[in-house]
Amino acid sequence: MYSTITPTAFTFFRSFHGDSRGLAAKKWLSILSELSMEYTTAKINGDMR
């Protein structure tokens, strides 16, 4: 799963490097981190059930 996401993330990040839309990249990164935290929380809650 991560092996397919990582190259895409690098390509995405590189496309925003030195770009005026760098803020959009930061917003996407924050969204991705939020999603991963939600996924982790859901997984932990699922394991505890």
mmCIF file as Biopython writes it, N, C-alpha, C and O atoms, coordinates in Angstrom:
data_model
#
loop_
_atom_site.group_PDB
_atom_site.id
_atom_site.type_symbol
_atom_site.label_atom_id
_atom_site.label_alt_id
_atom_site.label_comp_id
_atom_site.label_asym_id
_atom_site.label_entity_id
_atom_site.label_seq_id
_atom_site.pdbx_PDB_ins_code
_atom_site.Cartn_x
_atom_site.Cartn_y
_atom_site.Cartn_z
_atom_site.occupancy
_atom_site.B_iso_or_equiv
_atom_site.auth_seq_id
_atom_site.auth_asym_id
_atom_site.pdbx_PDB_model_num
ATOM 1   N N  . MET A ? 1  ? 0.835   -1.192 0.000  1.0 0.0 1  A 1 
ATOM 2   C CA . MET A ? 1  ? 0.000   0.000  0.000  1.0 0.0 1  A 1 
ATOM 3   C C  . MET A ? 1  ? 0.879   1.255  0.000  1.0 0.0 1  A 1 
ATOM 4   O O  . MET A ? 1  ? 0.713   2.140  -0.839 1.0 0.0 1  A 1 
ATOM 5   N N  . TYR A ? 2  ? 1.819   1.317  0.955  1.0 0.0 2  A 1 
ATOM 6   C CA . TYR A ? 2  ? 2.667   2.496  1.035  1.0 0.0 2  A 1 
ATOM 7   C C  . TYR A ? 2  ? 3.612   2.591  -0.166 1.0 0.0 2  A 1 
ATOM 8   O O  . TYR A ? 2  ? 3.986   3.689  -0.580 1.0 0.0 2  A 1 
ATOM 9   N N  . SER A ? 3  ? 3.998   1.433  -0.726 1.0 0.0 3  A 1 
ATOM 10  C CA . SER A ? 3  ? 4.928   1.450  -1.856 1.0 0.0 3  A 1 
ATOM 11  C C  . SER A ? 3  ? 4.295   2.128  -3.079 1.0 0.0 3  A 1 
ATOM 12  O O  . SER A ? 3  ? 5.003   2.692  -3.913 1.0 0.0 3  A 1 
ATOM 13  N N  . THR A ? 4  ? 2.968   2.071  -3.180 1.0 0.0 4  A 1 
ATOM 14  C CA . THR A ? 4  ? 2.306   2.729  -4.308 1.0 0.0 4  A 1 
ATOM 15  C C  . THR A ? 4  ? 2.017   4.187  -3.998 1.0 0.0 4  A 1 
ATOM 16  O O  . THR A ? 4  ? 1.970   5.018  -4.905 1.0 0.0 4  A 1 
ATOM 17  N N  . ILE A ? 5  ? 1.822   4.504  -2.723 1.0 0.0 5  A 1 
ATOM 18  C CA . ILE A ? 5  ? 1.496   5.880  -2.337 1.0 0.0 5  A 1 
ATOM 19  C C  . ILE A ? 5  ? 2.745   6.766  -2.356 1.0 0.0 5  A 1 
ATOM 20  O O  . ILE A ? 5  ? 2.685   7.914  -2.798 1.0 0.0 5  A 1 
ATOM 21  N N  . THR A ? 6  ? 3.874   6.237  -1.880 1.0 0.0 6  A 1 
ATOM 22  C CA . THR A ? 6  ? 5.076   7.046  -1.731 1.0 0.0 6  A 1 
ATOM 23  C C  . THR A ? 6  ? 5.548   7.698  -3.032 1.0 0.0 6  A 1 
ATOM 24  O O  . THR A ? 6  ? 5.760   8.911  -3.046 1.0 0.0 6  A 1 
ATOM 25  N N  . PRO A ? 7  ? 5.724   6.939  -4.142 1.0 0.0 7  A 1 
ATOM 26  C CA . PRO A ? 7  ? 6.171   7.593  -5.386 1.0 0.0 7  A 1 
ATOM 27  C C  . PRO A ? 7  ? 5.209   8.685  -5.835 1.0 0.0 7  A 1 
ATOM 28  O O  . PRO A ? 7  ? 5.630   9.735  -6.319 1.0 0.0 7  A 1 
ATOM 29  N N  . THR A ? 8  ? 3.909   8.428  -5.670 1.0 0.0 8  A 1 
ATOM 30  C CA . THR A ? 8  ? 2.908   9.425  -6.046 1.0 0.0 8  A 1 
ATOM 31  C C  . THR A ? 8  ? 3.074   10.676 -5.201 1.0 0.0 8  A 1 
ATOM 32  O O  . THR A ? 8  ? 2.984   11.795 -5.706 1.0 0.0 8  A 1 
ATOM 33  N N  . ALA A ? 9  ? 3.317   10.478 -3.904 1.0 0.0 9  A 1 
ATOM 34  C CA . ALA A ? 9  ? 3.495   11.619 -3.006 1.0 0.0 9  A 1 
ATOM 35  C C  . ALA A ? 9  ? 4.726   12.418 -3.401 1.0 0.0 9  A 1 
ATOM 36  O O  . ALA A ? 9  ? 4.701   13.649 -3.391 1.0 0.0 9  A 1 
ATOM 37  N N  . PHE A ? 10 ? 5.808   11.720 -3.751 1.0 0.0 10 A 1 
ATOM 38  C CA . PHE A ? 10 ? 7.027   12.412 -4.167 1.0 0.0 10 A 1 
ATOM 39  C C  . PHE A ? 10 ? 6.784   13.200 -5.446 1.0 0.0 10 A 1 
ATOM 40  O O  . PHE A ? 10 ? 7.216   14.347 -5.565 1.0 0.0 10 A 1 
ATOM 41  N N  . THR A ? 11 ? 6.090   12.587 -6.406 1.0 0.0 11 A 1 
ATOM 42  C CA . THR A ? 11 ? 5.790   13.268 -7.665 1.0 0.0 11 A 1 
ATOM 43  C C  . THR A ? 11 ? 4.925   14.487 -7.404 1.0 0.0 11 A 1 
ATOM 44  O O  . THR A ? 11 ? 5.154   15.559 -7.965 1.0 0.0 11 A 1 
ATOM 45  N N  . PHE A ? 12 ? 3.914   14.312 -6.533 1.0 0.0 12 A 1 
ATOM 46  C CA . PHE A ? 12 ? 3.016   15.409 -6.191 1.0 0.0 12 A 1 
ATOM 47  C C  . PHE A ? 12 ? 3.792   16.541 -5.530 1.0 0.0 12 A 1 
ATOM 48  O O  . PHE A ? 12 ? 3.618   17.711 -5.870 1.0 0.0 12 A 1 
ATOM 49  N N  . PHE A ? 13 ? 4.647   16.178 -4.584 1.0 0.0 13 A 1 
ATOM 50  C CA . PHE A ? 13 ? 5.420   17.185 -3.852 1.0 0.0 13 A 1 
ATOM 51  C C  . PHE A ? 13 ? 6.368   17.915 -4.789 1.0 0.0 13 A 1 
ATOM 52  O O  . PHE A ? 13 ? 6.529   19.131 -4.689 1.0 0.0 13 A 1 
ATOM 53  N N  . ARG A ? 14 ? 7.001   17.174 -5.703 1.0 0.0 14 A 1 
ATOM 54  C CA . ARG A ? 14 ? 7.945   17.760 -6.634 1.0 0.0 14 A 1 
ATOM 55  C C  . ARG A ? 14 ? 7.241   18.739 -7.570 1.0 0.0 14 A 1 
ATOM 56  O O  . ARG A ? 14 ? 7.807   19.767 -7.944 1.0 0.0 14 A 1 
ATOM 57  N N  . SER A ? 15 ? 6.011   18.416 -7.943 1.0 0.0 15 A 1 
ATOM 58  C CA . SER A ? 15 ? 5.265   19.280 -8.850 1.0 0.0 15 A 1 
ATOM 59  C C  . SER A ? 15 ? 4.935   20.613 -8.191 1.0 0.0 15 A 1 
ATOM 60  O O  . SER A ? 15 ? 4.734   21.611 -8.882 1.0 0.0 15 A 1 
ATOM 61  N N  . PHE A ? 16 ? 4.878   20.640 -6.860 1.0 0.0 16 A 1 
ATOM 62  C CA . PHE A ? 16 ? 4.568   21.878 -6.141 1.0 0.0 16 A 1 
ATOM 63  C C  . PHE A ? 16 ? 5.834   22.592 -5.665 1.0 0.0 16 A 1 
ATOM 64  O O  . PHE A ? 16 ? 5.754   23.702 -5.139 1.0 0.0 16 A 1 
ATOM 65  N N  . HIS A ? 17 ? 7.000   21.967 -5.845 1.0 0.0 17 A 1 
ATOM 66  C CA . HIS A ? 17 ? 8.248   22.537 -5.350 1.0 0.0 17 A 1 
ATOM 67  C C  . HIS A ? 17 ? 8.555   23.844 -6.085 1.0 0.0 17 A 1 
ATOM 68  O O  . HIS A ? 17 ? 8.603   23.885 -7.315 1.0 0.0 17 A 1 
ATOM 69  N N  . GLY A ? 18 ? 8.759   24.900 -5.311 1.0 0.0 18 A 1 
ATOM 70  C CA . GLY A ? 18 ? 9.058   26.194 -5.893 1.0 0.0 18 A 1 
ATOM 71  C C  . GLY A ? 18 ? 7.882   26.758 -6.670 1.0 0.0 18 A 1 
ATOM 72  O O  . GLY A ? 18 ? 8.054   27.600 -7.551 1.0 0.0 18 A 1 
ATOM 73  N N  . ASP A ? 19 ? 6.690   26.292 -6.339 1.0 0.0 19 A 1 
ATOM 74  C CA . ASP A ? 19 ? 5.499   26.737 -7.044 1.0 0.0 19 A 1 
ATOM 75  C C  . ASP A ? 19 ? 4.716   27.708 -6.171 1.0 0.0 19 A 1 
ATOM 76  O O  . ASP A ? 19 ? 4.816   27.672 -4.945 1.0 0.0 19 A 1 
ATOM 77  N N  . SER A ? 20 ? 3.941   28.571 -6.806 1.0 0.0 20 A 1 
ATOM 78  C CA . SER A ? 20 ? 3.124   29.526 -6.048 1.0 0.0 20 A 1 
ATOM 79  C C  . SER A ? 20 ? 1.995   28.801 -5.324 1.0 0.0 20 A 1 
ATOM 80  O O  . SER A ? 20 ? 1.391   29.336 -4.395 1.0 0.0 20 A 1 
ATOM 81  N N  . ARG A ? 21 ? 1.721   27.571 -5.766 1.0 0.0 21 A 1 
ATOM 82  C CA . ARG A ? 21 ? 0.653   26.796 -5.138 1.0 0.0 21 A 1 
ATOM 83  C C  . ARG A ? 21 ? 1.179   25.920 -4.010 1.0 0.0 21 A 1 
ATOM 84  O O  . ARG A ? 21 ? 0.562   24.915 -3.656 1.0 0.0 21 A 1 
ATOM 85  N N  . GLY A ? 22 ? 2.306   26.300 -3.455 1.0 0.0 22 A 1 
ATOM 86  C CA . GLY A ? 22 ? 2.887   25.534 -2.360 1.0 0.0 22 A 1 
ATOM 87  C C  . GLY A ? 22 ? 1.925   25.405 -1.185 1.0 0.0 22 A 1 
ATOM 88  O O  . GLY A ? 22 ? 1.950   24.419 -0.448 1.0 0.0 22 A 1 
ATOM 89  N N  . LEU A ? 23 ? 1.076   26.421 -1.023 1.0 0.0 23 A 1 
ATOM 90  C CA . LEU A ? 23 ? 0.089   26.376 0.059  1.0 0.0 23 A 1 
ATOM 91  C C  . LEU A ? 23 ? -0.873  25.212 -0.153 1.0 0.0 23 A 1 
ATOM 92  O O  . LEU A ? 23 ? -1.290  24.565 0.808  1.0 0.0 23 A 1 
ATOM 93  N N  . ALA A ? 24 ? -1.222  24.947 -1.400 1.0 0.0 24 A 1 
ATOM 94  C CA . ALA A ? 24 ? -2.117  23.832 -1.697 1.0 0.0 24 A 1 
ATOM 95  C C  . ALA A ? 24 ? -1.462  22.515 -1.301 1.0 0.0 24 A 1 
ATOM 96  O O  . ALA A ? 24 ? -2.121  21.617 -0.777 1.0 0.0 24 A 1 
ATOM 97  N N  . ALA A ? 25 ? -0.159  22.409 -1.556 1.0 0.0 25 A 1 
ATOM 98  C CA . ALA A ? 25 ? 0.566   21.193 -1.179 1.0 0.0 25 A 1 
ATOM 99  C C  . ALA A ? 25 ? 0.543   21.011 0.333  1.0 0.0 25 A 1 
ATOM 100 O O  . ALA A ? 25 ? 0.339   19.902 0.827  1.0 0.0 25 A 1 
ATOM 101 N N  . LYS A ? 26 ? 0.754   22.107 1.069  1.0 0.0 26 A 1 
ATOM 102 C CA . LYS A ? 26 ? 0.736   22.024 2.533  1.0 0.0 26 A 1 
ATOM 103 C C  . LYS A ? 26 ? -0.652  21.609 3.020  1.0 0.0 26 A 1 
ATOM 104 O O  . LYS A ? 26 ? -0.787  20.834 3.967  1.0 0.0 26 A 1 
ATOM 105 N N  . LYS A ? 27 ? -1.685  22.143 2.350  1.0 0.0 27 A 1 
ATOM 106 C CA . LYS A ? 27 ? -3.049  21.788 2.730  1.0 0.0 27 A 1 
ATOM 107 C C  . LYS A ? 27 ? -3.282  20.299 2.488  1.0 0.0 27 A 1 
ATOM 108 O O  . LYS A ? 27 ? -3.880  19.616 3.319  1.0 0.0 27 A 1 
ATOM 109 N N  . TRP A ? 28 ? -2.802  19.796 1.335  1.0 0.0 28 A 1 
ATOM 110 C CA . TRP A ? 28 ? -2.948  18.375 1.026  1.0 0.0 28 A 1 
ATOM 111 C C  . TRP A ? 28 ? -2.210  17.525 2.052  1.0 0.0 28 A 1 
ATOM 112 O O  . TRP A ? 28 ? -2.719  16.495 2.494  1.0 0.0 28 A 1 
ATOM 113 N N  . LEU A ? 29 ? -1.005  17.959 2.431  1.0 0.0 29 A 1 
ATOM 114 C CA . LEU A ? 29 ? -0.232  17.193 3.416  1.0 0.0 29 A 1 
ATOM 115 C C  . LEU A ? 29 ? -0.958  17.122 4.745  1.0 0.0 29 A 1 
ATOM 116 O O  . LEU A ? 29 ? -0.967  16.080 5.400  1.0 0.0 29 A 1 
ATOM 117 N N  . SER A ? 30 ? -1.573  18.245 5.148  1.0 0.0 30 A 1 
ATOM 118 C CA . SER A ? 30 ? -2.306  18.250 6.420  1.0 0.0 30 A 1 
ATOM 119 C C  . SER A ? 30 ? -3.519  17.344 6.330  1.0 0.0 30 A 1 
ATOM 120 O O  . SER A ? 30 ? -3.864  16.661 7.295  1.0 0.0 30 A 1 
ATOM 121 N N  . ILE A ? 31 ? -4.179  17.337 5.152  1.0 0.0 31 A 1 
ATOM 122 C CA . ILE A ? 31 ? -5.344  16.460 4.962  1.0 0.0 31 A 1 
ATOM 123 C C  . ILE A ? 31 ? -4.907  15.000 5.032  1.0 0.0 31 A 1 
ATOM 124 O O  . ILE A ? 31 ? -5.567  14.171 5.659  1.0 0.0 31 A 1 
ATOM 125 N N  . LEU A ? 32 ? -3.777  14.695 4.373  1.0 0.0 32 A 1 
ATOM 126 C CA . LEU A ? 32 ? -3.281  13.319 4.381  1.0 0.0 32 A 1 
ATOM 127 C C  . LEU A ? 32 ? -2.925  12.868 5.787  1.0 0.0 32 A 1 
ATOM 128 O O  . LEU A ? 32 ? -3.223  11.738 6.173  1.0 0.0 32 A 1 
ATOM 129 N N  . SER A ? 33 ? -2.285  13.752 6.562  1.0 0.0 33 A 1 
ATOM 130 C CA . SER A ? 33 ? -1.909  13.388 7.928  1.0 0.0 33 A 1 
ATOM 131 C C  . SER A ? 33 ? -3.152  13.188 8.791  1.0 0.0 33 A 1 
ATOM 132 O O  . SER A ? 33 ? -3.184  12.305 9.649  1.0 0.0 33 A 1 
ATOM 133 N N  . GLU A ? 34 ? -4.183  14.019 8.556  1.0 0.0 34 A 1 
ATOM 134 C CA . GLU A ? 34 ? -5.431  13.854 9.303  1.0 0.0 34 A 1 
ATOM 135 C C  . GLU A ? 34 ? -6.065  12.503 8.978  1.0 0.0 34 A 1 
ATOM 136 O O  . GLU A ? 34 ? -6.532  11.796 9.870  1.0 0.0 34 A 1 
ATOM 137 N N  . LEU A ? 35 ? -6.075  12.152 7.684  1.0 0.0 35 A 1 
ATOM 138 C CA . LEU A ? 35 ? -6.671  10.883 7.273  1.0 0.0 35 A 1 
ATOM 139 C C  . LEU A ? 35 ? -5.919  9.708  7.877  1.0 0.0 35 A 1 
ATOM 140 O O  . LEU A ? 35 ? -6.535  8.748  8.340  1.0 0.0 35 A 1 
ATOM 141 N N  . SER A ? 36 ? -4.582  9.777  7.876  1.0 0.0 36 A 1 
ATOM 142 C CA . SER A ? 36 ? -3.803  8.679  8.444  1.0 0.0 36 A 1 
ATOM 143 C C  . SER A ? 36 ? -4.042  8.564  9.944  1.0 0.0 36 A 1 
ATOM 144 O O  . SER A ? 36 ? -4.066  7.460  10.489 1.0 0.0 36 A 1 
ATOM 145 N N  . MET A ? 37 ? -4.219  9.708  10.616 1.0 0.0 37 A 1 
ATOM 146 C CA . MET A ? 37 ? -4.496  9.663  12.057 1.0 0.0 37 A 1 
ATOM 147 C C  . MET A ? 37 ? -5.878  9.062  12.304 1.0 0.0 37 A 1 
ATOM 148 O O  . MET A ? 37 ? -6.058  8.277  13.235 1.0 0.0 37 A 1 
ATOM 149 N N  . GLU A ? 38 ? -6.851  9.428  11.476 1.0 0.0 38 A 1 
ATOM 150 C CA . GLU A ? 38 ? -8.197  8.870  11.616 1.0 0.0 38 A 1 
ATOM 151 C C  . GLU A ? 38 ? -8.161  7.368  11.386 1.0 0.0 38 A 1 
ATOM 152 O O  . GLU A ? 38 ? -8.801  6.606  12.112 1.0 0.0 38 A 1 
ATOM 153 N N  . TYR A ? 39 ? -7.403  6.939  10.364 1.0 0.0 39 A 1 
ATOM 154 C CA . TYR A ? 39 ? -7.296  5.517  10.057 1.0 0.0 39 A 1 
ATOM 155 C C  . TYR A ? 39 ? -6.665  4.767  11.222 1.0 0.0 39 A 1 
ATOM 156 O O  . TYR A ? 39 ? -7.136  3.698  11.611 1.0 0.0 39 A 1 
ATOM 157 N N  . THR A ? 40 ? -5.588  5.338  11.779 1.0 0.0 40 A 1 
ATOM 158 C CA . THR A ? 40 ? -4.915  4.704  12.915 1.0 0.0 40 A 1 
ATOM 159 C C  . THR A ? 40 ? -5.855  4.591  14.102 1.0 0.0 40 A 1 
ATOM 160 O O  . THR A ? 40 ? -5.922  3.547  14.751 1.0 0.0 40 A 1 
ATOM 161 N N  . THR A ? 41 ? -6.583  5.667  14.387 1.0 0.0 41 A 1 
ATOM 162 C CA . THR A ? 41 ? -7.529  5.665  15.511 1.0 0.0 41 A 1 
ATOM 163 C C  . THR A ? 41 ? -8.610  4.609  15.295 1.0 0.0 41 A 1 
ATOM 164 O O  . THR A ? 41 ? -8.950  3.862  16.211 1.0 0.0 41 A 1 
ATOM 165 N N  . ALA A ? 42 ? -9.144  4.555  14.080 1.0 0.0 42 A 1 
ATOM 166 C CA . ALA A ? 42 ? -10.192 3.573  13.782 1.0 0.0 42 A 1 
ATOM 167 C C  . ALA A ? 42 ? -9.644  2.160  13.930 1.0 0.0 42 A 1 
ATOM 168 O O  . ALA A ? 42 ? -10.340 1.273  14.424 1.0 0.0 42 A 1 
ATOM 169 N N  . LYS A ? 43 ? -8.394  1.945  13.501 1.0 0.0 43 A 1 
ATOM 170 C CA . LYS A ? 43 ? -7.785  0.621  13.597 1.0 0.0 43 A 1 
ATOM 171 C C  . LYS A ? 43 ? -7.609  0.237  15.062 1.0 0.0 43 A 1 
ATOM 172 O O  . LYS A ? 43 ? -7.884  -0.899 15.449 1.0 0.0 43 A 1 
ATOM 173 N N  . ILE A ? 44 ? -7.148  1.192  15.881 1.0 0.0 44 A 1 
ATOM 174 C CA . ILE A ? 44 ? -6.954  0.917  17.312 1.0 0.0 44 A 1 
ATOM 175 C C  . ILE A ? 44 ? -8.295  0.606  17.967 1.0 0.0 44 A 1 
ATOM 176 O O  . ILE A ? 44 ? -8.407  -0.347 18.739 1.0 0.0 44 A 1 
ATOM 177 N N  . ASN A ? 45 ? -9.316  1.414  17.658 1.0 0.0 45 A 1 
ATOM 178 C CA . ASN A ? 45 ? -10.643 1.186  18.226 1.0 0.0 45 A 1 
ATOM 179 C C  . ASN A ? 45 ? -11.195 -0.157 17.787 1.0 0.0 45 A 1 
ATOM 180 O O  . ASN A ? 45 ? -11.840 -0.857 18.567 1.0 0.0 45 A 1 
ATOM 181 N N  . GLY A ? 46 ? -10.935 -0.520 16.518 1.0 0.0 46 A 1 
ATOM 182 C CA . GLY A ? 46 ? -11.408 -1.800 16.008 1.0 0.0 46 A 1 
ATOM 183 C C  . GLY A ? 46 ? -10.728 -2.960 16.710 1.0 0.0 46 A 1 
ATOM 184 O O  . GLY A ? 46 ? -11.359 -3.981 16.982 1.0 0.0 46 A 1 
ATOM 185 N N  . ASP A ? 47 ? -9.420  -2.807 17.011 1.0 0.0 47 A 1 
ATOM 186 C CA . ASP A ? 47 ? -8.677  -3.866 17.684 1.0 0.0 47 A 1 
ATOM 187 C C  . ASP A ? 47 ? -9.119  -4.019 19.126 1.0 0.0 47 A 1 
ATOM 188 O O  . ASP A ? 47 ? -9.077  -5.120 19.675 1.0 0.0 47 A 1 
ATOM 189 N N  . MET A ? 48 ? -9.542  -2.928 19.744 1.0 0.0 48 A 1 
ATOM 190 C CA . MET A ? 48 ? -9.930  -2.987 21.151 1.0 0.0 48 A 1 
ATOM 191 C C  . MET A ? 48 ? -11.322 -3.583 21.332 1.0 0.0 48 A 1 
ATOM 192 O O  . MET A ? 48 ? -11.661 -4.065 22.412 1.0 0.0 48 A 1 
ATOM 193 N N  . ARG A ? 49 ? -12.127 -3.548 20.270 1.0 0.0 49 A 1 
ATOM 194 C CA . ARG A ? 49 ? -13.479 -4.078 20.378 1.0 0.0 49 A 1 
ATOM 195 C C  . ARG A ? 49 ? -13.478 -5.584 20.541 1.0 0.0 49 A 1 
ATOM 196 O O  . ARG A ? 49 ? -14.542 -6.194 20.647 1.0 0.0 49 A 1 
#
